[in-house]
Every structure is written in structure tokens, then in C-alpha cells.
Amino acid sequence: MIGRDSDDRQATDSTPAFEPGPNPSPPAPTPRRRLHPLVRAFAYLFLGLGAWTVFVILASFVVIGLGWASFDEPTNPALLTAQVLATVPAIVVVCLLWRVLSGQSLGALGYAGGTALAVRELLVGLAMGVGLLLVPWVISFVLGTATVHFTPSGLGGALLWIPLLLIAAHWEEVLCRGAVQQDLSWRWPWLGLVLSSAFFMLLHAGNPGLASDPAVHRLALINIALAGLLLGAVFWHTRRLWLVTGLHLSWNWTQGCLFGIEVSGMSLPSVLETRFEGEGWLTGGDFGLEGSALTTATLVPALLIALYQGYRKRDDETPDDGSAGSPTEPPTEPEEEQSVEMLS
């Protein structure tokens, strides 16, 4: 018995101890066979979108069954609210798919950095979104194609839409940037960026107002693709979901609830009401400022700056605290022993 205890102690002592450093990583688990990254990317999309469709349909039937809306009122506030809230379980489904298919933690998906960092990056993203929309909006007044009116009655509705637009923006970022781009970027950074942006554009290809004018249609699709690339480049730089979620939220809320411009062809309660007059390619027509050449001229330089910063980030030897590591190298875990603080 004494000999066995001694042998056990020697075997235990010979096991290398895990000593956490600035960015601790537990020992790598026994490798298991994973699906090809491209297969995983399409699985995130089809299964995630499938779950979202089911939840939205169920929520719509509940609201209509209660008599709060009808099928011929697609923009009914109660119906829209239910459909947005239905994306919450869809986000959970994508997170579960990530854990199962990639074997990585939610921190590697983009939920990393702690609450303080999450709030800071969210605020930075909000400021970026306001700035990006402010440029074409101001230029429209300089060119004489826009007028604005103050509508104080819309303030309450505009504030109520903040959490709804936050959920909607985060859903698209978790799916396109978090799951698809993050997974592909471990092996093919540029493919992950381009493919996730293409999927992002396809998600918005059926938005109302897109087909009203051929010129607006083309510009809107280009701008949506550019916006997807911009969000992807920003995500490439941080490898976290907070900043891109703030940017996406701010873009939609500033456009629809502050300036009173259609968001992808949909009107929202707003503090201001901006009216445009002029050619569709310049004003965006029924689709809103997202279909304007002025927005294209704003997004292109912003994208080039973000790509440059993101490319430089790849060569950094020390990633930011709480990041998922280099975008070209997946973490050597799943990090089941690590706790990830998520912004509630």
C-alpha cells in the first residue's frame, strides 16, 4: 500500500501544472474530428436562420391570435416587437451550435473581455454609427436635397426601439460575424470576411423599398455589402461582438429613430423627420439613405481604414485582454474551465 501511494504521488507530481498567465488557456483536450469549416459556416446559417424563422412564425401567430395585429399589417408595432423578441431564442440556438460544431467557448465566439470592456466597445460602436450616418445626412442638406422637421411626439417610440434594435443588430452580428466569420477566419481570414459579408447582404436582399428604383436597388445592395465588409473588418480588429453590435445598432437607430429616415424601407418613430427631394441614386428613394451614393462615398474610406487596422492587428503578438487570439489561429481548447463575463 505504501509503495502504491508513493507511485501515485510520483505520477501526480510528474503531471505538468497548469499555471494561468495573463490570458490563461487550459491544456488542450484530446483532439476530435470536426466538420470542415465551410460546412460549419453553412450549418450556422441554415440551422440558425431556420430556428429564427420558426420562432418568428410562432411569435407572429401568438400576437395575431390575441387580436393585437393581423396578417395585412406587417408593420404593426405589436407584430414587429414580437418578431424582434423572437430572435432572442435564435441567438441562443446559434450559441449552442457554436459550442457543438466548433467545440469552442462563447468567449471565442466573441463574448469576451468582461463587462467594462464590453460597455466601452459598445459606446465606441455607437459613436461610430452616428458619425457614419451624420456625413451623408449633412451633405444632403449642403446639396439642397433634404429638409428636416422636429417631431417631439416620436421621442417615446424612438427610445422604446433602442432595445429592439439592439436585439436585432446583435442577432445578425452573432450569426454573420461571430459564428461564420470567426470560424472561417481561423484558417482563411479573407474568405471569412468576404463570405460573412455576402451572407449579410443576402439577409437584407428582400427588404421593402429595395426594388422601387433600379438605380437605388443596385446602390443599396452595394452599400449593404460595404456595410457588411466594414462590420467584418471592425470585428476582425477586436474579435469581439461588442463594438460591431454598437455600430450596427447606432446605424439603424440614428437613421430611423433620430433622423427619421427609412431603415431598409421601413419607417420607425423618430425625433426628427427628414424629407428628401431629388434623384433616387442621390437620396436613396424609398429605401432610405442606405441606397444613396452619398452613403457609398462614406462607407468606402471607412472600410479601407478598418481593413488597414484589422490587417495590422493580425501581426500583433499580444492580443487584447479577453480576445479569442489571432484570427488565423483557433484557441487550443474548448475553454470550459474559463468563465466569460457577458454583458447583460
N, C-alpha and C positions, 0 to 999 in steps of 0.2 A: 504493500500500500504506500509505503514511504517512497519507494522507487517510482511508482506511477505518478504521485503528486509532484515529485521533482521533475519528471519528464514533462508533465503538463505545464509546470511553471516555465520550463525552458522553451517549450513550444510557444507559450503565450508571450514570453519576453522577446522571442525572435521575430514576432509579427511587427512590422513597422507601424509605429504610432501615427495617427492622423493628427497633425498639428495645424489648426486653422491659421491662415495668414490674413492679409488684407482682403482677399477675395477667396474665401475657403472653397475648396472643391473636395467632396468625399472621394474615396477610392473608386475607380471605375468598376462597374458591375461586370458580370460575365456577359460577353457580347451575345446579342440575339439577332436573329435575322430580321431585317426591316424591309418594308416595301421601298421601291425606288422613289426618290424624292418627287419626281414628276407625278407618279401615281398618288403619292400622299397629297400633293397640291390639288389635284383634281378631286380627291376624296374630300378634302376640306371644303371645297367649293360646292360640290354636288350634294353631299350629305348636310353641310351647313345650310345651304340655301333651301334644301328640301325640308329640313326641320323648321326653318324660318317660315316657309310657305304654309306648312301645316299649322303652326302657331297663329299666324296672321289670319288664316281662314277661320280657325276656331274662335279667335277673338272677335272677328267680324260678325260671325253668326250669333255670338252671345249678345253683342251690342244691338244688332238688328232684331234679335228675338225679344229683347227687353223693350223694344219700341223707341230706342234712343236715336235710331238712324234707319235709313232704308237703302236698298241697293242702288237707287237712282241718285244718291247723294254721296259720291265718292270723296268729296272734300268736307263732309260733315265733321265738326270738331271732335265729337264723341267717337266717331269711327276712326279718325286719324289717331286719336290718343290711344285707343285700344290696339291699333295696329303697331304703333311705335312701342308700346309696353310689351307687346308680344315678341319683340326682338330680344328681350332680356333672357328668356329661356334659350333662345337661339344662340346667344353668346355663350351660355353655359355649355351647350352642345359642342360648339367649336372648341372650347377649352378642354372638354373631355376627349374629343377626337385628337387634339394635340397630345394629350398625355398618353393616349393609347397608341397612336400611329408613330409619333416621333420618339416617345419614351423620355421626353424632356419635361422639366418643371415648368410651371406657369411663369417663373422668372425668366426662363429662356424664351417664352412666348412674347414677353415684353412687359410683364407685370413685375418690374424690378425697381430697386432704388430706394424704397421707403417712402413714407408719406410726404416728408418735407421736399424731397426731390420731385416727387410726382406733382405736388401743388406748384412748385416753382416752374417746372416744364410746362404744365398746363397753362399757367399765366403767360409764359413766353409765347406759347402757341396762340393764345387768344389775341395777344398784341400783334403777332404776325398776320393773323387773319384780317384784323381790322385794317392794318396797313396795306395789305394786298388789294382789298376792295376799295379803299379810300382813293387809290391812284386813278383807276378808270372812272370812278364816280366824279371826282373833281375835274378831270379832263373833259368829261361830258358837259359840265357847266361852262368850262372855258370855250368849248366849241359851240355852245348855244343849243345843244340838243336835249338839255334836261332842265326841268323846273322842279321845285320841291315845296311841299306844304307840311306844316306841323299838324299832327293828329294826336292830341293828348289822350283821346279815348282808347287808343290802341296800346297804351303803356302796360295795362294789366295783362292783356293777352300776350304781348311781347315777352313779358317776364315769365309767364306760365310756360312758354315754349322753350325756355332755356333747358330744363331737364329733359324734355322730349327730344330736342335736337342733339343734346349730349348723348343720349342713348343711341339715337340713330347714327350719329357720327362714330361712336365707339364701336358699334356693331360692324360697320364697314371697315374700320381700321383693324379690328381683331381678325376679321376674315381675310382681307387683302394684304395688309402689311404684316400683321402678327403671324398668322399661320402660313400663308402661301409664300410671301417674300422671305420671311425669316428662315423657313425650312429650306427653300431653294438656295438662299444666299450662302449657306454654309459651304456649298460646293460650287455654285455658279452665281456670283453676286449680280452680274449684269442681267442674266436671264431672270433671276428673281425679281429684279426691279422692273424689267420690261413686261414680264408676264403678269405680275400683280397689277400693273397699271392698265394692261389690256383688259383684264377681268374687271377692273374698276370702271373702265369706260363702258363695257358691256352691261354692267349693272344699271347704268343710267341711260342706256340707249333707248329705252322705251318711255322716258319721262315726257309728261304733257308739254305741248308747245314746241317740241323738237322738230316736228315735221311741217310747221306752218310756213316756213320760208326755206327754199333750198340753200341759200347762202348762209342763213342762220344755222341750218342743220349741220352743214359742214364745219362751220366755225365752232359750234357748240361741241361737236364730237372732238375736234382738235383741242379745244380748251379743257374738256373733261380728261382727255388723255394727258395733257400737260399738267393738269392738277394732280392726276394720279402719279405721274413721274415726280412731281415736286414733293408730294407727301411721302413717296417711297424714298427719295433722296434724303429727306429730313429724318425719316425712320432709320435709314442706313447710317446716318451720323450718330444717332443716340442709341439705336437698338432697343428703344423702349416706346411704349404706346402713348405715353402721356402728352408729349409735345404735339404729335400728329393729331391726337384726338382734340386737343385745344385748338389747333389750327383749323381743322375740319369744322368743329363746332362754330368757331368765330366767323369763318367764311359764310356759313349758312345763316347764322343769326344776324350778322351785320347786314347781309344783303336783304334778307326777308323781313326781319323784325326791327331793324334800325332804319335802314334806308327805304324800306317799303318797296323793294324790287322783287319780282317773281323769282323764286328759287326753283330752278329747273322747271319753270312753267307753273309753279304753284304759289298762290298768294297766301301770306301769313299776316296776322295782326301786327301792326308796326307803329312806331313812334313818329316816323316821317313817311310821307308819300311822294315818291319820285316818279315823275312822268317824263317819258322820252318822246321826242319827235325827230324823225329823220330816217335814213336808210337802215334796214334791218341789220346789215353787216356791221354797222357802226353802233347801233343801240341795243342789239340783241333781240329785238322784236318781242314776241310773246314769250320767248324762253327766258328773258331777263338778261342782265349784264353778262352772264356766263357765256352768252352766244355772241358777244361783241368782239370786234378786232382790237378794241382798246384793252380788253382783258388778256387777249393773246399777247399783246405787246408788253403787258405787265408780267405775265407768267414766265415768258421765255428768259429774261435776265434773272428772275428769281430762281428758276430751275438751274441755270448754269452755275449760279453761286452755290446753291445747295449741293449740286453734283460735285463741284470742286471741293467743298468742305467735307462731303461724305467720302470722297476718294482719298483725301488726306487722312481721314480718320482710320482708314484701313491699315495704314502704316504705323499707327501709334502702338508702341509696345505696351503701354499701360492703359487699359480701358477704364472708362469712368466707373466709379464705385457703384456696384449693383448691376452693371451691364452684363449681357449674356456672353461677352467675349468677342473675339474677332468675327466679323460676319462671314469670313471664309472658313472658320473652324468651329464646328459644333462643340458644345460643352461635353466633357467626358463623363457623363452621368446619365440617368436622371437624378436630379438633386432632391431626393425625397427627404433628406435629413436637413435641408435648408428651409428656413422659414422665410416667406416672402410677404412683406407688408403691402397690402393692396389698399388703394385709395377707395374709401367707402363713400 
